[in-house]
C-alpha cells in the first residue's frame, strides 16, 4: 500500500479580494504633526460612568508612524497596530478617511504689507 502525500492545496486568492487583517485598528483625529514621520491621533469613545451611568467622553492619544507625512492637522485617520517602532510608537497610519478643510489666508488677514 503506497503512502499518499496529504498536503492541502494552496488556496490562491482572487486578484480583487481584500485581505482580512487581525491587527487592531482605531479611528481618530490628528491633533499634532510637529514631529518627523510621526503623528499624534486622539481617539474618542463614549462610555457610561461606572456608578452614575451618565455617558462621558474619554480620549486617548496614540503616536502613529506616518512615513510619507501625508496626514495633516484635523484629518480623520485610521491607524493600525504594528510592532514597536519606538518607546511610544506602536501604531502606523492606515489610511486617511476625511481631510480637514484647509482655509487659505489672504495677505490682508495676516497684517503683512505686500
N, C-alpha and C positions, 0 to 999 in steps of 0.2 A: 504494500500500500504506500503510495507516494504522499509525502507530506506537502500540503498545499501552503503556499505563502499567502497568508491572510492579512495583507496590508490594505487598509481602507483607501479608496480612491481619493486623490487630491481634488478638492472642490475648487473650481475656478469661479471667481466672482464675475458677474457681468460688468462690462466697462462703465456703465452708467450707475451702478449700485453704490450707495454710500456705505461706508464702513461705520459700524456702531462702536463707539468708544466707551470703555468702562471708567474713564477718568472723570473726576469730579469737575463740574462746571458751575460758574456763578455769573450773574449778570449784574452790572453796576455802573456807576457814573465815574468818569475820570475826574479826580479832584486835584491832581498835580502831574505836571510833565517836566519838572525842573531838573530831573536827573537824566544822564545819558543812558539810553536804551532801557529806561525803567519808567513805569507809570504807577501812580497810586490810584486804586479803584475803591470807591466806597460802595459797599453792598448793604442795602437797607432791607430789613424784614420787619413784619408786624407780628408781635407775639402778645398773648394775654399776660397781664401781671399775675404772678403766682398766687397772691392772696386776694386781690381785689377784682381780678378778671377784666380789668379795663385794658383795651387794646393799646399797646405802646409801640413806638418805632424804635428799633435798635439798629445801630450802624456799626459796621466793622470795616476797617481799611485793609486792603491787600496790596502788596507790592508785586507787580507783574512785569515780565520781560517783554519789551517792545523793540525787537531787533531793528526794524526799519524806521521807527519813530513816526508811525502813521497816525496814532491816536492823538487827539487834541483835547484841551480842557473842555469839559462839559459833554463829551461824547458818551453815549451809552454803549458799552462794550461787553463782550463775553470773554471770560478768562477761563483757562483750562489748567488743571493741576499738572505739574511736571516734577522732575527730580529737583532737589535743592540746588539753586544756582548761586546763592549767597546766604548770608546769615538770615536775612528776612525774606528773600525772594524764592517762592516755591510755586509760582504761577506764571503762565505766559499768555500773551494776547491771542485769543482765538479768532474773533472777527469783530468788526465794528457794526453794531446793529443800527444806530442812528447817529448821524453827525450833529454837532451843536451848531446853532445858527451863528454865522460869522457876521459881525457888524463892521462895515467899512467906515473908518473915521475920516472925516473931512479936515483939511488944514485949519478951517475956522473953529472947529471943535477943539483942537489941540492947543490953541493960543500960540501958534507958530507963525512968524512973519514969513511970507513967501515972496 
